[in-house]
Amino acid sequence: MDEKPFLEFNITSLKDSTINEISKFHKSNFDVDKIVSNASSLKYTKEIKKLLIQEFETPSKEFIRLFTNQVYSGRLTENVTAQFSELVKKAVNQLISERVNDRLTSALTKETEQQAEENQEEEPESKIVTTEEELEGYRIVTAIVRRKVTTDRIAHRDTQSYFGILLDDNNRKPICRLHLNGGNKYIGLFDENKNETRELLESIDDIYNYEDQLLKTIDYYEK
């Protein structure tokens, strides 16, 4: 028997792909041959994903050379390797963020269209107006913190004074607050005691500068 399990999951935070695999053990779907074959595939897929995560977070020399050799024609000195180490890591993070943003934009567009169809009756006009800039900020924050938690756990609530981004749609778990409707734009970051510190934003993309603080806030709640 293999020492490494072919399937691991957190029962309090199941992903669609995991549910699909678990369903194969249901009495109506149970097939020993298929499960054995699939177990091998799952095991290697899991190990490959672990290696990719390691490479994305801390690129190895081999991983750096793989890309450097294709875009750089000079000699690979230690300085060049160190430079490309940061470039590769930055490119990977930007690519992941962009892909996540694209998927979130598509999902939010569908959600907006569905809500518009459901709310055809006239309702009292709300003083709260959620702007596209606030939604873009939400997408950026989601792209950052999804390294720690799944996207379905990241919620937003708009108020008259700020645009709040929460973990598990819980007011006691604020990830950050966006103050974008005044003269200056700010992001409100939280420490372990939920004390808010505002940082000036020159543009909405400046949120990426606070990646470490946002991930640390998630860690406070996931202890």
C-alpha positions as CSV (number, residue, x, y, z in Angstrom):
1,M,0.0,0.0,0.0
2,D,1.3,3.5,-0.9
3,E,2.4,5.6,2.1
4,K,0.9,8.7,0.4
5,P,-2.9,9.1,0.2
6,F,-4.2,9.7,-3.3
7,L,-7.0,11.9,-2.1
8,E,-7.1,14.4,0.8
9,F,-9.7,17.0,1.6
10,N,-11.1,19.3,4.2
11,I,-14.7,18.4,4.9
12,T,-15.5,22.0,5.9
13,S,-14.3,23.4,2.6
14,L,-15.0,21.0,-0.2
15,K,-14.1,21.9,-3.8
16,D,-16.2,20.8,-6.7
17,S,-13.4,18.6,-8.0
18,T,-13.1,16.8,-4.7
19,I,-16.9,16.3,-4.5
20,N,-16.7,14.7,-8.0
21,E,-14.0,12.3,-6.8
22,I,-15.8,11.4,-3.6
23,S,-19.0,10.6,-5.6
24,K,-17.1,7.8,-7.3
25,F,-17.2,5.9,-4.0
26,H,-21.0,6.0,-3.8
27,K,-22.6,2.6,-4.1
28,S,-24.3,3.4,-7.4
29,N,-21.0,4.5,-9.0
30,F,-18.6,2.1,-7.3
31,D,-16.2,0.4,-9.7
32,V,-13.0,-1.0,-8.2
33,D,-11.0,-1.1,-11.5
34,K,-11.8,2.6,-12.3
35,I,-11.1,3.7,-8.7
36,V,-7.6,1.9,-8.8
37,S,-6.8,3.5,-12.1
38,N,-8.0,6.9,-11.0
39,A,-6.1,6.7,-7.7
40,S,-2.8,6.5,-9.6
41,S,-3.8,9.6,-11.6
42,L,-4.9,11.5,-8.6
43,K,-1.7,10.7,-6.7
44,Y,0.6,12.0,-9.4
45,T,-1.6,15.0,-10.1
46,K,-1.5,15.9,-6.4
47,E,2.3,15.6,-6.3
48,I,2.7,17.7,-9.5
49,K,0.5,20.4,-8.0
50,K,2.6,20.5,-4.9
51,L,5.8,20.9,-7.0
52,L,4.1,23.7,-9.1
53,I,3.1,25.5,-5.9
54,Q,6.7,25.2,-4.7
55,E,8.1,26.5,-7.9
56,F,5.6,29.4,-8.1
57,E,6.4,30.5,-4.5
58,T,10.2,29.8,-4.6
59,P,11.4,29.2,-8.1
60,S,14.3,26.7,-8.3
61,K,17.3,27.3,-10.5
62,E,16.1,24.7,-13.0
63,F,12.7,26.4,-13.2
64,I,14.4,29.8,-13.7
65,R,16.7,28.4,-16.4
66,L,13.8,26.9,-18.3
67,F,12.4,30.4,-19.0
68,T,15.7,32.4,-19.0
69,N,17.2,30.2,-21.7
70,Q,14.3,31.0,-24.0
71,V,14.2,34.8,-23.5
72,Y,17.9,35.7,-22.7
73,S,20.8,35.1,-25.0
74,G,23.6,36.2,-22.8
75,R,25.7,34.2,-20.3
76,L,23.8,33.0,-17.2
77,T,25.9,34.6,-14.4
78,E,24.8,34.6,-10.8
79,N,23.5,38.2,-11.1
80,V,21.5,37.3,-14.2
81,T,20.0,34.3,-12.5
82,A,19.1,36.3,-9.4
83,Q,17.5,39.0,-11.6
84,F,15.4,36.4,-13.5
85,S,14.5,34.6,-10.3
86,E,12.5,37.7,-9.3
87,L,11.2,38.2,-12.9
88,V,9.9,34.7,-13.1
89,K,8.2,34.9,-9.7
90,K,6.6,38.2,-10.7
91,A,5.4,36.9,-14.0
92,V,3.9,33.8,-12.5
93,N,2.0,35.9,-9.8
94,Q,0.8,38.4,-12.4
95,L,-0.4,35.6,-14.7
96,I,-2.4,33.9,-11.9
97,S,-3.9,37.2,-10.9
98,E,-4.9,38.0,-14.4
99,R,-6.5,34.6,-15.0
100,V,-8.4,34.9,-11.7
101,N,-9.6,38.4,-12.6
102,D,-10.9,37.2,-15.9
103,R,-12.9,34.4,-14.3
104,L,-14.2,36.7,-11.6
105,T,-15.2,39.3,-14.1
106,S,-17.1,36.7,-16.1
107,A,-18.8,35.4,-12.9
108,L,-19.7,38.8,-11.7
109,T,-21.2,39.8,-15.1
110,K,-23.4,36.7,-15.1
111,E,-24.5,37.4,-11.5
112,T,-25.3,41.0,-12.3
113,E,-27.4,40.0,-15.4
114,Q,-29.3,37.4,-13.3
115,Q,-30.0,39.9,-10.5
116,A,-31.3,42.4,-13.1
117,E,-33.7,39.9,-14.4
118,E,-35.0,39.0,-11.0
119,N,-35.4,42.6,-9.9
120,Q,-37.6,43.9,-12.7
121,E,-40.0,45.4,-10.2
122,E,-39.2,49.0,-9.1
123,E,-37.6,49.2,-5.7
124,P,-36.9,52.3,-3.6
125,E,-33.6,53.9,-4.7
126,S,-30.7,53.1,-2.5
127,K,-28.2,55.7,-1.4
128,I,-25.5,53.1,-1.8
129,V,-24.0,52.8,-5.3
130,T,-21.4,50.1,-5.9
131,T,-18.9,51.4,-8.5
132,E,-16.9,49.5,-11.1
133,E,-13.8,50.7,-9.3
134,E,-14.9,49.1,-6.1
135,L,-15.7,45.8,-7.8
136,E,-12.3,45.9,-9.5
137,G,-10.7,46.4,-6.1
138,Y,-12.7,43.3,-4.9
139,R,-11.4,41.3,-7.8
140,I,-7.8,42.3,-7.1
141,V,-8.1,41.4,-3.4
142,T,-9.7,38.1,-4.3
143,A,-6.9,37.3,-6.7
144,I,-4.4,37.9,-3.9
145,V,-6.0,36.1,-1.0
146,R,-7.2,33.0,-3.0
147,R,-3.7,31.7,-2.4
148,K,-4.9,31.1,1.2
149,V,-8.7,30.5,0.8
150,T,-11.2,29.5,-1.9
151,T,-12.9,32.3,-3.8
152,D,-16.4,31.3,-2.5
153,R,-15.3,32.4,1.0
154,I,-14.5,36.0,-0.1
155,A,-17.5,38.3,0.1
156,H,-18.1,42.1,-0.2
157,R,-20.6,44.5,1.4
158,D,-21.0,48.0,0.3
159,T,-21.9,50.8,2.8
160,Q,-22.2,54.5,2.5
161,S,-18.8,55.1,4.1
162,Y,-16.7,52.2,2.7
163,F,-16.7,49.1,0.6
164,G,-16.0,46.1,2.8
165,I,-14.3,42.8,1.8
166,L,-15.0,40.0,4.3
167,L,-14.0,36.4,4.9
168,D,-17.0,34.1,5.0
169,D,-19.3,37.1,4.7
170,N,-18.7,37.7,8.4
171,N,-18.4,41.2,9.8
172,R,-16.0,39.9,12.4
173,K,-13.6,38.8,9.7
174,P,-12.8,41.9,7.7
175,I,-10.1,41.4,5.1
176,C,-9.9,45.1,4.2
177,R,-12.0,48.1,3.5
178,L,-11.8,50.3,0.3
179,H,-12.5,54.0,0.7
180,L,-12.8,55.1,-2.9
181,N,-15.6,57.7,-3.0
182,G,-13.8,60.7,-1.4
183,G,-11.1,63.0,-2.8
184,N,-8.3,60.6,-1.9
185,K,-8.5,56.8,-2.2
186,Y,-7.5,54.5,0.7
187,I,-7.3,50.9,1.6
188,G,-8.0,50.0,5.2
189,L,-5.9,47.1,6.4
190,F,-6.4,45.2,9.7
191,D,-4.0,43.8,12.3
192,E,-4.6,40.9,14.6
193,N,-6.8,42.9,16.9
194,K,-8.9,44.2,14.0
195,N,-7.4,47.7,14.2
196,E,-7.8,49.5,10.9
197,T,-4.9,51.4,9.3
198,R,-5.5,53.4,6.1
199,E,-3.0,53.4,3.3
200,L,-3.2,55.9,0.4
201,L,-3.9,54.5,-3.1
202,E,-2.7,56.4,-6.1
203,S,-4.6,53.9,-8.3
204,I,-6.6,50.8,-7.7
205,D,-3.7,48.6,-8.9
206,D,-1.7,49.8,-5.8
207,I,-3.7,47.2,-3.8
208,Y,-1.1,44.7,-5.1
209,N,1.5,46.5,-3.0
210,Y,-0.3,45.3,0.2
211,E,-0.3,41.6,-0.8
212,D,1.7,40.5,2.3
213,Q,-0.6,42.4,4.7
214,L,-3.7,41.0,3.1
215,L,-2.4,37.4,3.3
216,K,-1.4,38.0,6.9
217,T,-4.9,39.1,7.8
218,I,-6.2,35.8,6.4
219,D,-3.8,33.9,8.6
220,Y,-5.2,35.7,11.7
221,Y,-8.6,34.1,11.0
222,E,-7.4,30.7,9.8
223,K,-5.4,29.9,13.0
